[in-house]
Amino acid sequence: MANEKNDMPNEKEEKLRQYLAGLGRVLIAYSGGVDSTYLMAVAKEVLADGARAVLVKGAMQAERERSEALDLAERLDFPLTVLEVDVLSVAEFTANPPDRCYHCKKEIFGRILALARQQSSPPVLDGTNFSDQTDFRPGRRALSELGVLSPLQEVGLTKAEIRALSRRRDLPTWNKPAMACLATRIPYGDPIEDQVLRTVERAEEILVRHGFGECRVRVHGDLARIEIPPGRFAGLLGEYQSVTVALQDLGFRFVTLDLMGLRSGSLNPPGGLA
């Protein structure tokens, strides 16, 4: 029974290889995260030059994450196109409704599909995995409407399995913390502005420099709400003075630690959208 369970990720990866082989050519939305890096690595192995990646450059990303993604693509020899997308020009996105992600994904993947048409229209793939089905992710509706394929989800690969398979392949992303759009730090209804996004980016960089690689800084007006894993609380409290001063220098009046710890979607509406 245990052996059967251990074989499941391998069987799913084989299904993924067959899925990709059936497509022949693909354009993969790549971010440098766990899922898209694994997907691109397998696609390159199966399709060789038939697999290409596209990295979107936009205000919703931290510069450090984008730089790391570019460096990793070079190390892994991924054929990569960088596509600049101005999501701040999308009024439905900057108004920051609960389905904000839908409007963002629709703009981004609309642009990626336009790029694909310039490359003889290979299928466009993203890194959505099977575990994502339990999250509040209105962006999935945009992917479905646009015909974007999510092979990791199709073959049933979970986040934990993708990490395990990535580790087996010696991909440096196997234990990389989850990434999230900077707009997720802003409560729904508060407008999304570049200045606020850059403040969030700088605040989280401060925490990273203090050794807190897994962190979120949620913005509530002039209050910064820090989320880190509960096991790191003592470490942060030991450095509270320097962290507080640094964040106050960014314009925050209050700097707080969320005792519920780091969690995905802490600003999501209860029960998702009606």
Buried (B, 14 or more C-beta within 10 A) or exposed (E): EEEEEEEEBEEBBEBBBEBBEEBEBBBBBBBBBBBBBBBBBBBBEBBEEBBBBBBBBBBBBBEEBBEBBBEBBEEBEBBBBEBEBEBBEBEBBBBBBBBBBBBBBBBBBEBBBEBBEEEEEBBBBBBBBBBBEEEBBBBBBBBEEBEBBBBBBBBBBBBEBBBBBBEEBEBBBBEBEEBBBBBBBBEBEBEBBEEBBBBBBBBBBBBBEBEBEBBBBBBBEEEBBBBBBEEBBEEBEEBEEEBBEBBBEBEBEEBEBBEEBBEEEBBBEEEEEE
